[in-house]
Amino acid sequence: MPIPLVSTAAALALALQDQPPAPGGNMLNMLVMFGGPLLIFWFVLLRPERKERKRKAEMLDNLKKNDRVLTSGGLYASVAAVHEQEVVLKFDESGTRVRALKSAIASVLEDDGAKDKPQG
């Protein structure tokens, strides 16, 4: 039994007359598609890095004389003097002193004499 051409065209015309999708729906889908991954990216990468930067800046601001530190080069030292952007580090009791930038301090060590337990 052949399908009448007129009824097929009428069914197609009726299907095309259905309501178009709401314009806000497409915008919401696009926002979720782009905003979701950006939000995940912020929580996974940017937020922890920002917290670490803040923690290190606070550590360097609280640096004081006689603190035991570990430099980014892997050297243990004591702080002999603290200036605005730099510190004077004392490496041994014979008086070896070196000026270094505060940013060269990797961590401040605990005061109980444990050289291998950096804070943070």
N, CA, C and O atoms as CSV, one atom per row, in Angstrom:
chain,resi,resn,atom,element,x,y,z
A,1,MET,N,N,0.839,-1.157,0.000
A,1,MET,CA,C,0.000,0.000,0.000
A,1,MET,C,C,0.893,1.231,0.000
A,1,MET,O,O,1.673,1.414,0.934
A,2,PRO,N,N,0.805,2.061,-0.993
A,2,PRO,CA,C,1.634,3.261,-1.104
A,2,PRO,C,C,1.192,4.325,-0.098
A,2,PRO,O,O,0.008,4.447,0.219
A,3,ILE,N,N,2.150,5.079,0.386
A,3,ILE,CA,C,1.873,6.164,1.327
A,3,ILE,C,C,1.492,7.392,0.516
A,3,ILE,O,O,2.216,7.788,-0.397
A,4,PRO,N,N,0.371,7.986,0.844
A,4,PRO,CA,C,-0.049,9.160,0.066
A,4,PRO,C,C,0.913,10.316,0.308
A,4,PRO,O,O,1.305,10.586,1.443
A,5,LEU,N,N,1.278,10.975,-0.743
A,5,LEU,CA,C,2.222,12.075,-0.701
A,5,LEU,C,C,1.652,13.275,0.047
A,5,LEU,O,O,2.386,13.976,0.744
A,6,VAL,N,N,0.360,13.514,-0.090
A,6,VAL,CA,C,-0.274,14.668,0.552
A,6,VAL,C,C,-0.244,14.513,2.066
A,6,VAL,O,O,0.045,15.480,2.770
A,7,SER,N,N,-0.528,13.346,2.575
A,7,SER,CA,C,-0.550,13.171,4.015
A,7,SER,C,C,0.866,13.253,4.592
A,7,SER,O,O,1.031,13.714,5.721
A,8,THR,N,N,1.879,12.825,3.860
A,8,THR,CA,C,3.262,12.930,4.321
A,8,THR,C,C,3.689,14.386,4.390
A,8,THR,O,O,4.338,14.794,5.353
A,9,ALA,N,N,3.340,15.166,3.396
A,9,ALA,CA,C,3.679,16.585,3.392
A,9,ALA,C,C,2.939,17.312,4.503
A,9,ALA,O,O,3.495,18.219,5.122
A,10,ALA,N,N,1.691,16.929,4.766
A,10,ALA,CA,C,0.921,17.565,5.836
A,10,ALA,C,C,1.530,17.233,7.189
A,10,ALA,O,O,1.608,18.100,8.058
A,11,ALA,N,N,1.964,15.988,7.381
A,11,ALA,CA,C,2.581,15.598,8.645
A,11,ALA,C,C,3.903,16.339,8.859
A,11,ALA,O,O,4.232,16.722,9.982
A,12,LEU,N,N,4.647,16.536,7.785
A,12,LEU,CA,C,5.900,17.278,7.873
A,12,LEU,C,C,5.643,18.739,8.219
A,12,LEU,O,O,6.369,19.325,9.022
A,13,ALA,N,N,4.614,19.328,7.619
A,13,ALA,CA,C,4.267,20.721,7.916
A,13,ALA,C,C,3.815,20.868,9.364
A,13,ALA,O,O,4.163,21.846,10.025
A,14,LEU,N,N,3.038,19.900,9.865
A,14,LEU,CA,C,2.603,19.958,11.253
A,14,LEU,C,C,3.796,19.820,12.210
A,14,LEU,O,O,3.829,20.471,13.254
A,15,ALA,N,N,4.767,18.981,11.861
A,15,ALA,CA,C,5.941,18.798,12.707
A,15,ALA,C,C,6.782,20.069,12.765
A,15,ALA,O,O,7.367,20.383,13.802
A,16,LEU,N,N,6.844,20.803,11.646
A,16,LEU,CA,C,7.624,22.035,11.608
A,16,LEU,C,C,6.933,23.174,12.331
A,16,LEU,O,O,7.587,24.153,12.690
A,17,GLN,N,N,5.619,23.074,12.557
A,17,GLN,CA,C,4.884,24.131,13.227
A,17,GLN,C,C,4.960,24.018,14.752
A,17,GLN,O,O,4.455,24.892,15.456
A,18,ASP,N,N,5.568,22.980,15.261
A,18,ASP,CA,C,5.704,22.843,16.715
A,18,ASP,C,C,6.472,24.030,17.276
A,18,ASP,O,O,7.179,24.748,16.567
A,19,GLN,N,N,6.302,24.199,18.565
A,19,GLN,CA,C,6.948,25.320,19.244
A,19,GLN,C,C,8.476,25.209,19.109
A,19,GLN,O,O,9.033,24.129,19.303
A,20,PRO,N,N,9.149,26.307,18.781
A,20,PRO,CA,C,10.623,26.263,18.775
A,20,PRO,C,C,11.121,26.237,20.219
A,20,PRO,O,O,10.404,26.667,21.122
A,21,PRO,N,N,12.320,25.747,20.449
A,21,PRO,CA,C,12.843,25.707,21.813
A,21,PRO,C,C,12.995,27.116,22.376
A,21,PRO,O,O,13.255,28.070,21.644
A,22,ALA,N,N,12.829,27.223,23.663
A,22,ALA,CA,C,12.922,28.528,24.311
A,22,ALA,C,C,14.340,29.077,24.155
A,22,ALA,O,O,15.310,28.335,24.307
A,23,PRO,N,N,14.468,30.378,23.852
A,23,PRO,CA,C,15.805,30.937,23.638
A,23,PRO,C,C,16.669,30.899,24.909
A,23,PRO,O,O,17.890,30.787,24.800
A,24,GLY,N,N,16.087,30.987,26.087
A,24,GLY,CA,C,16.849,30.928,27.327
A,24,GLY,C,C,17.426,29.553,27.590
A,24,GLY,O,O,18.447,29.445,28.270
A,25,GLY,N,N,16.828,28.523,27.089
A,25,GLY,CA,C,17.306,27.160,27.289
A,25,GLY,C,C,18.663,26.939,26.654
A,25,GLY,O,O,19.528,26.295,27.247
A,26,ASN,N,N,18.858,27.463,25.459
A,26,ASN,CA,C,20.153,27.316,24.792
A,26,ASN,C,C,21.244,28.076,25.542
A,26,ASN,O,O,22.379,27.608,25.636
A,27,MET,N,N,20.902,29.242,26.071
A,27,MET,CA,C,21.880,30.045,26.809
A,27,MET,C,C,22.277,29.329,28.103
A,27,MET,O,O,23.447,29.326,28.487
A,28,LEU,N,N,21.295,28.728,28.763
A,28,LEU,CA,C,21.586,28.008,29.998
A,28,LEU,C,C,22.487,26.804,29.727
A,28,LEU,O,O,23.428,26.548,30.478
A,29,ASN,N,N,22.200,26.077,28.665
A,29,ASN,CA,C,23.047,24.933,28.308
A,29,ASN,C,C,24.470,25.374,27.996
A,29,ASN,O,O,25.431,24.720,28.401
A,30,MET,N,N,24.605,26.482,27.279
A,30,MET,CA,C,25.924,26.984,26.931
A,30,MET,C,C,26.671,27.437,28.184
A,30,MET,O,O,27.877,27.218,28.305
A,31,LEU,N,N,25.950,28.073,29.121
A,31,LEU,CA,C,26.570,28.520,30.356
A,31,LEU,C,C,27.073,27.332,31.174
A,31,LEU,O,O,28.168,27.386,31.733
A,32,VAL,N,N,26.293,26.275,31.247
A,32,VAL,CA,C,26.697,25.084,31.988
A,32,VAL,C,C,27.886,24.412,31.301
A,32,VAL,O,O,28.805,23.943,31.972
A,33,MET,N,N,27.872,24.363,29.980
A,33,MET,CA,C,28.949,23.703,29.237
A,33,MET,C,C,30.283,24.433,29.404
A,33,MET,O,O,31.326,23.788,29.516
A,34,PHE,N,N,30.263,25.763,29.423
A,34,PHE,CA,C,31.511,26.515,29.558
A,34,PHE,C,C,31.821,26.866,31.008
A,34,PHE,O,O,32.987,26.849,31.404
A,35,GLY,N,N,30.825,27.176,31.795
A,35,GLY,CA,C,31.035,27.588,33.173
A,35,GLY,C,C,31.413,26.447,34.084
A,35,GLY,O,O,32.224,26.627,34.992
A,36,GLY,N,N,30.846,25.281,33.865
A,36,GLY,CA,C,31.148,24.126,34.709
A,36,GLY,C,C,32.625,23.758,34.707
A,36,GLY,O,O,33.236,23.674,35.773
A,37,PRO,N,N,33.214,23.537,33.532
A,37,PRO,CA,C,34.654,23.217,33.504
A,37,PRO,C,C,35.533,24.346,34.050
A,37,PRO,O,O,36.560,24.081,34.674
A,38,LEU,N,N,35.141,25.597,33.821
A,38,LEU,CA,C,35.923,26.713,34.367
A,38,LEU,C,C,35.872,26.721,35.893
A,38,LEU,O,O,36.878,27.001,36.545
A,39,LEU,N,N,34.733,26.421,36.452
A,39,LEU,CA,C,34.589,26.356,37.904
A,39,LEU,C,C,35.434,25.218,38.481
A,39,LEU,O,O,36.094,25.386,39.506
A,40,ILE,N,N,35.408,24.077,37.826
A,40,ILE,CA,C,36.227,22.941,38.264
A,40,ILE,C,C,37.710,23.290,38.160
A,40,ILE,O,O,38.487,22.977,39.062
A,41,PHE,N,N,38.104,23.938,37.063
A,41,PHE,CA,C,39.493,24.361,36.865
A,41,PHE,C,C,39.923,25.289,37.992
A,41,PHE,O,O,41.039,25.165,38.496
A,42,TRP,N,N,39.055,26.222,38.400
A,42,TRP,CA,C,39.389,27.167,39.460
A,42,TRP,C,C,39.589,26.433,40.785
A,42,TRP,O,O,40.550,26.707,41.504
A,43,PHE,N,N,38.689,25.502,41.114
A,43,PHE,CA,C,38.792,24.790,42.380
A,43,PHE,C,C,39.983,23.842,42.416
A,43,PHE,O,O,40.586,23.655,43.473
A,44,VAL,N,N,40.333,23.243,41.286
A,44,VAL,CA,C,41.397,22.246,41.277
A,44,VAL,C,C,42.784,22.883,41.164
A,44,VAL,O,O,43.723,22.416,41.808
A,45,LEU,N,N,42.928,23.929,40.366
A,45,LEU,CA,C,44.254,24.481,40.112
A,45,LEU,C,C,44.507,25.846,40.737
A,45,LEU,O,O,45.512,26.026,41.425
A,46,LEU,N,N,43.641,26.787,40.520
A,46,LEU,CA,C,43.923,28.163,40.913
A,46,LEU,C,C,43.764,28.412,42.411
A,46,LEU,O,O,44.592,29.098,43.010
A,47,ARG,N,N,42.748,27.885,43.002
A,47,ARG,CA,C,42.493,28.141,44.426
A,47,ARG,C,C,43.597,27.587,45.327
A,47,ARG,O,O,44.075,28.318,46.194
A,48,PRO,N,N,44.028,26.325,45.163
A,48,PRO,CA,C,45.120,25.833,46.011
A,48,PRO,C,C,46.431,26.602,45.813
A,48,PRO,O,O,47.180,26.816,46.766
A,49,GLU,N,N,46.699,27.011,44.585
A,49,GLU,CA,C,47.930,27.755,44.307
A,49,GLU,C,C,47.881,29.116,44.982
A,49,GLU,O,O,48.898,29.585,45.493
A,50,ARG,N,N,46.735,29.751,44.993
A,50,ARG,CA,C,46.569,31.048,45.646
A,50,ARG,C,C,46.736,30.906,47.161
A,50,ARG,O,O,47.356,31.756,47.802
A,51,LYS,N,N,46.187,29.840,47.727
A,51,LYS,CA,C,46.332,29.605,49.163
A,51,LYS,C,C,47.796,29.371,49.529
A,51,LYS,O,O,48.256,29.855,50.564
A,52,GLU,N,N,48.532,28.636,48.697
A,52,GLU,CA,C,49.950,28.369,48.951
A,52,GLU,C,C,50.762,29.663,48.881
A,52,GLU,O,O,51.648,29.883,49.708
A,53,ARG,N,N,50.468,30.515,47.907
A,53,ARG,CA,C,51.151,31.806,47.805
A,53,ARG,C,C,50.905,32.666,49.050
A,53,ARG,O,O,51.821,33.307,49.565
A,54,LYS,N,N,49.666,32.668,49.518
A,54,LYS,CA,C,49.310,33.445,50.707
A,54,LYS,C,C,50.022,32.894,51.941
A,54,LYS,O,O,50.496,33.667,52.773
A,55,ARG,N,N,50.102,31.565,52.071
A,55,ARG,CA,C,50.776,30.940,53.201
A,55,ARG,C,C,52.264,31.270,53.206
A,55,ARG,O,O,52.838,31.547,54.259
A,56,LYS,N,N,52.892,31.241,52.027
A,56,LYS,CA,C,54.328,31.538,51.949
A,56,LYS,C,C,54.590,33.014,52.243
A,56,LYS,O,O,55.568,33.336,52.918
A,57,ALA,N,N,53.746,33.910,51.757
A,57,ALA,CA,C,53.922,35.338,52.040
A,57,ALA,C,C,53.787,35.604,53.535
A,57,ALA,O,O,54.532,36.408,54.096
A,58,GLU,N,N,52.844,34.934,54.175
A,58,GLU,CA,C,52.676,35.086,55.622
A,58,GLU,C,C,53.889,34.537,56.370
A,58,GLU,O,O,54.326,35.127,57.358
A,59,MET,N,N,54.431,33.422,55.909
A,59,MET,CA,C,55.612,32.838,56.530
A,59,MET,C,C,56.798,33.797,56.429
A,59,MET,O,O,57.532,33.974,57.402
A,60,LEU,N,N,56.994,34.419,55.259
A,60,LEU,CA,C,58.110,35.335,55.073
A,60,LEU,C,C,57.921,36.620,55.868
A,60,LEU,O,O,58.899,37.205,56.334
A,61,ASP,N,N,56.681,37.067,56.031
A,61,ASP,CA,C,56.418,38.268,56.829
A,61,ASP,C,C,56.691,38.027,58.308
A,61,ASP,O,O,57.078,38.952,59.022
A,62,ASN,N,N,56.495,36.799,58.777
A,62,ASN,CA,C,56.696,36.470,60.186
A,62,ASN,C,C,58.124,36.004,60.493
A,62,ASN,O,O,58.405,35.567,61.609
A,63,LEU,N,N,59.012,36.094,59.521
A,63,LEU,CA,C,60.392,35.676,59.703
A,63,LEU,C,C,61.073,36.592,60.714
A,63,LEU,O,O,60.931,37.813,60.649
A,64,LYS,N,N,61.815,35.995,61.653
A,64,LYS,CA,C,62.494,36.805,62.670
A,64,LYS,C,C,63.892,36.255,62.919
A,64,LYS,O,O,64.238,35.163,62.468
A,65,LYS,N,N,64.680,37.026,63.639
A,65,LYS,CA,C,66.056,36.661,63.938
A,65,LYS,C,C,66.089,35.329,64.698
A,65,LYS,O,O,65.223,35.048,65.527
A,66,ASN,N,N,67.103,34.522,64.397
A,66,ASN,CA,C,67.365,33.202,65.004
A,66,ASN,C,C,66.401,32.108,64.560
A,66,ASN,O,O,66.446,31.011,65.117
A,67,ASP,N,N,65.538,32.355,63.590
A,67,ASP,CA,C,64.712,31.280,63.018
A,67,ASP,C,C,65.599,30.353,62.205
A,67,ASP,O,O,66.501,30.815,61.506
A,68,ARG,N,N,65.358,29.062,62.289
A,68,ARG,CA,C,66.047,28.089,61.440
A,68,ARG,C,C,65.261,27.972,60.145
A,68,ARG,O,O,64.043,27.795,60.170
A,69,VAL,N,N,65.955,28.072,59.008
A,69,VAL,CA,C,65.286,28.049,57.713
A,69,VAL,C,C,65.966,27.057,56.777
A,69,VAL,O,O,67.117,26.668,56.972
A,70,LEU,N,N,65.225,26.670,55.778
A,70,LEU,CA,C,65.734,25.854,54.682
A,70,LEU,C,C,65.605,26.695,53.430
A,70,LEU,O,O,64.507,27.147,53.104
A,71,THR,N,N,66.700,26.917,52.720
A,71,THR,CA,C,66.643,27.738,51.508
A,71,THR,C,C,66.171,26.896,50.331
A,71,THR,O,O,66.141,25.668,50.403
A,72,SER,N,N,65.804,27.571,49.250
A,72,SER,CA,C,65.355,26.845,48.057
A,72,SER,C,C,66.501,26.067,47.417
A,72,SER,O,O,66.262,25.173,46.606
A,73,GLY,N,N,67.738,26.397,47.772
A,73,GLY,CA,C,68.897,25.652,47.288
A,73,GLY,C,C,69.220,24.434,48.135
A,73,GLY,O,O,70.138,23.680,47.813
A,74,GLY,N,N,68.470,24.233,49.222
A,74,GLY,CA,C,68.660,23.059,50.060
A,74,GLY,C,C,69.629,23.274,51.207
A,74,GLY,O,O,70.083,22.301,51.810
A,75,LEU,N,N,69.963,24.520,51.529
A,75,LEU,CA,C,70.902,24.813,52.614
A,75,LEU,C,C,70.147,25.175,53.885
A,75,LEU,O,O,69.176,25.930,53.852
A,76,TYR,N,N,70.609,24.621,55.015
A,76,TYR,CA,C,70.044,24.959,56.317
A,76,TYR,C,C,70.816,26.143,56.876
A,76,TYR,O,O,72.041,26.195,56.768
A,77,ALA,N,N,70.100,27.101,57.479
A,77,ALA,CA,C,70.759,28.280,58.028
A,77,ALA,C,C,69.912,28.861,59.144
A,77,ALA,O,O,68.768,28.460,59.356
A,78,SER,N,N,70.501,29.815,59.853
A,78,SER,CA,C,69.780,30.591,60.859
A,78,SER,C,C,69.683,32.020,60.358
A,78,SER,O,O,70.587,32.503,59.676
A,79,VAL,N,N,68.611,32.688,60.684
A,79,VAL,CA,C,68.429,34.068,60.262
A,79,VAL,C,C,69.195,34.959,61.229
A,79,VAL,O,O,68.952,34.929,62.436
A,80,ALA,N,N,70.126,35.756,60.694
A,80,ALA,CA,C,70.909,36.674,61.520
A,80,ALA,C,C,70.276,38.065,61.539
A,80,ALA,O,O,70.353,38.761,62.551
A,81,ALA,N,N,69.657,38.474,60.445
A,81,ALA,CA,C,69.003,39.784,60.372
A,81,ALA,C,C,67.924,39.724,59.301
A,81,ALA,O,O,68.045,38.994,58.318
A,82,VAL,N,N,66.871,40.501,59.508
A,82,VAL,CA,C,65.763,40.544,58.561
A,82,VAL,C,C,65.609,41.980,58.067
A,82,VAL,O,O,65.500,42.909,58.868
A,83,HIS,N,N,65.601,42.155,56.762
A,83,HIS,CA,C,65.366,43.456,56.140
A,83,HIS,C,C,64.085,43.353,55.320
A,83,HIS,O,O,63.418,42.318,55.330
A,84,GLU,N,N,63.742,44.424,54.612
A,84,GLU,CA,C,62.454,44.447,53.900
A,84,GLU,C,C,62.351,43.361,52.825
A,84,GLU,O,O,61.374,42.612,52.800
A,85,GLN,N,N,63.337,43.267,51.946
A,85,GLN,CA,C,63.289,42.301,50.847
A,85,GLN,C,C,64.333,41.193,50.969
A,85,GLN,O,O,64.323,40.240,50.191
A,86,GLU,N,N,65.226,41.316,51.940
A,86,GLU,CA,C,66.294,40.327,52.042
A,86,GLU,C,C,66.522,39.946,53.502
A,86,GLU,O,O,66.049,40.603,54.429
A,87,VAL,N,N,67.269,38.854,53.661
A,87,VAL,CA,C,67.647,38.377,54.989
A,87,VAL,C,C,69.150,38.108,54.979
A,87,VAL,O,O,69.750,37.877,53.929
A,88,VAL,N,N,69.742,38.144,56.166
A,88,VAL,CA,C,71.135,37.740,56.321
A,88,VAL,C,C,71.096,36.389,57.011
A,88,VAL,O,O,70.556,36.248,58.108
A,89,LEU,N,N,71.683,35.389,56.342
A,89,LEU,CA,C,71.662,34.018,56.849
A,89,LEU,C,C,73.019,33.654,57.426
A,89,LEU,O,O,74.055,33.978,56.847
A,90,LYS,N,N,73.009,32.980,58.569
A,90,LYS,CA,C,74.233,32.510,59.227
A,90,LYS,C,C,74.255,30.990,59.064
A,90,LYS,O,O,73.331,30.294,59.485
A,91,PHE,N,N,75.329,30.489,58.444
A,91,PHE,CA,C,75.392,29.066,58.126
A,91,PHE,C,C,76.120,28.236,59.168
A,91,PHE,O,O,75.849,27.040,59.282
A,92,ASP,N,N,77.025,28.817,59.926
A,92,ASP,CA,C,77.721,28.064,60.959
A,92,ASP,C,C,78.156,29.023,62.063
A,92,ASP,O,O,77.924,30.229,61.977
A,93,GLU,N,N,78.777,28.487,63.083
A,93,GLU,CA,C,79.159,29.304,64.238
A,93,GLU,C,C,80.409,30.142,63.993
A,93,GLU,O,O,80.728,31.011,64.803
A,94,SER,N,N,81.122,29.903,62.899
A,94,SER,CA,C,82.349,30.660,62.635
A,94,SER,C,C,82.055,32.046,62.055
A,94,SER,O,O,82.973,32.840,61.848
A,95,GLY,N,N,80.806,32.331,61.798
A,95,GLY,CA,C,80.452,33.670,61.336
A,95,GLY,C,C,80.209,33.777,59.845
A,95,GLY,O,O,80.176,34.889,59.317
A,96,THR,N,N,80.040,32.681,59.153
A,96,THR,CA,C,79.746,32.739,57.725
A,96,THR,C,C,78.342,33.285,57.539
A,96,THR,O,O,77.360,32.662,57.943
A,97,ARG,N,N,78.259,34.461,56.921
A,97,ARG,CA,C,76.963,35.117,56.723
A,97,ARG,C,C,76.773,35.404,55.241
A,97,ARG,O,O,77.718,35.755,54.535
A,98,VAL,N,N,75.557,35.250,54.789
A,98,VAL,CA,C,75.229,35.462,53.385
A,98,VAL,C,C,73.940,36.254,53.296
A,98,VAL,O,O,72.976,35.958,54.003
A,99,ARG,N,N,73.915,37.257,52.432
A,99,ARG,CA,C,72.672,37.986,52.165
A,99,ARG,C,C,71.892,37.232,51.094
A,99,ARG,O,O,72.458,36.788,50.095
A,100,ALA,N,N,70.601,37.094,51.311
A,100,ALA,CA,C,69.745,36.384,50.350
A,100,ALA,C,C,68.384,37.063,50.308
A,100,ALA,O,O,67.972,37.708,51.272
A,101,LEU,N,N,67.702,36.915,49.202
A,101,LEU,CA,C,66.337,37.428,49.104
A,101,LEU,C,C,65.412,36.592,49.969
A,101,LEU,O,O,65.645,35.401,50.175
A,102,LYS,N,N,64.370,37.220,50.469
A,102,LYS,CA,C,63.394,36.466,51.270
A,102,LYS,C,C,62.749,35.357,50.453
A,102,LYS,O,O,62.391,34.310,50.993
A,103,SER,N,N,62.603,35.583,49.164
A,103,SER,CA,C,61.962,34.570,48.316
A,103,SER,C,C,62.806,33.303,48.192
A,103,SER,O,O,62.309,32.279,47.726
A,104,ALA,N,N,64.079,33.356,48.604
A,104,ALA,CA,C,64.938,32.165,48.559
A,104,ALA,C,C,64.688,31.240,49.749
A,104,ALA,O,O,65.237,30.139,49.796
A,105,ILE,N,N,63.867,31.671,50.711
A,105,ILE,CA,C,63.551,30.832,51.860
A,105,ILE,C,C,62.424,29.877,51.457
A,105,ILE,O,O,61.330,30.313,51.100
A,106,ALA,N,N,62.699,28.588,51.516
A,106,ALA,CA,C,61.687,27.594,51.152
A,106,ALA,C,C,60.754,27.309,52.316
A,106,ALA,O,O,59.546,27.171,52.123
A,107,SER,N,N,61.306,27.218,53.531
A,107,SER,CA,C,60.464,26.958,54.690
A,107,SER,C,C,61.198,27.334,55.966
A,107,SER,O,O,62.426,27.398,56.008
A,108,VAL,N,N,60.419,27.578,56.992
A,108,VAL,CA,C,60.948,27.832,58.328
A,108,VAL,C,C,60.837,26.529,59.098
A,108,VAL,O,O,59.781,25.896,59.121
A,109,LEU,N,N,61.950,26.128,59.734
A,109,LEU,CA,C,61.966,24.856,60.446
A,109,LEU,C,C,61.465,25.030,61.861
A,109,LEU,O,O,61.488,26.134,62.406
A,110,GLU,N,N,61.013,23.948,62.456
A,110,GLU,CA,C,60.527,23.981,63.831
A,110,GLU,C,C,61.683,24.259,64.777
A,110,GLU,O,O,62.835,23.967,64.456
A,111,ASP,N,N,61.385,24.820,65.936
A,111,ASP,CA,C,62.411,25.224,66.885
A,111,ASP,C,C,62.980,24.084,67.718
A,111,ASP,O,O,63.940,24.299,68.459
A,112,ASP,N,N,62.425,22.882,67.625
A,112,ASP,CA,C,62.885,21.788,68.483
A,112,ASP,C,C,64.177,21.133,67.988
A,112,ASP,O,O,64.552,20.063,68.469
A,113,GLY,N,N,64.851,21.763,67.039
A,113,GLY,CA,C,66.129,21.246,66.565
A,113,GLY,C,C,66.002,20.219,65.465
A,113,GLY,O,O,67.016,19.672,65.029
A,114,ALA,N,N,64.808,19.935,65.000
A,114,ALA,CA,C,64.610,18.950,63.941
A,114,ALA,C,C,64.902,19.608,62.600
A,114,ALA,O,O,64.122,20.429,62.117
A,115,LYS,N,N,66.027,19.242,62.008
A,115,LYS,CA,C,66.415,19.863,60.742
A,115,LYS,C,C,65.632,19.319,59.563
A,115,LYS,O,O,65.570,19.977,58.525
A,116,ASP,N,N,65.041,18.158,59.680
A,116,ASP,CA,C,64.388,17.538,58.535
A,116,ASP,C,C,62.858,17.644,58.596
A,116,ASP,O,O,62.167,16.890,57.910
A,117,LYS,N,N,62.323,18.557,59.396
A,117,LYS,CA,C,60.870,18.712,59.485
A,117,LYS,C,C,60.466,20.142,59.146
A,117,LYS,O,O,60.226,20.940,60.052
A,118,PRO,N,N,60.385,20.487,57.846
A,118,PRO,CA,C,59.975,21.852,57.489
A,118,PRO,C,C,58.520,22.092,57.775
A,118,PRO,O,O,57.696,21.184,57.669
A,119,GLN,N,N,58.199,23.327,58.143
A,119,GLN,CA,C,56.789,23.716,58.357
A,119,GLN,C,C,56.185,24.028,57.009
A,119,GLN,O,O,56.637,24.958,56.342
A,120,GLY,N,N,55.190,23.293,56.587
A,120,GLY,CA,C,54.480,23.585,55.351
A,120,GLY,C,C,55.129,22.952,54.247
A,120,GLY,O,O,54.678,23.080,53.109
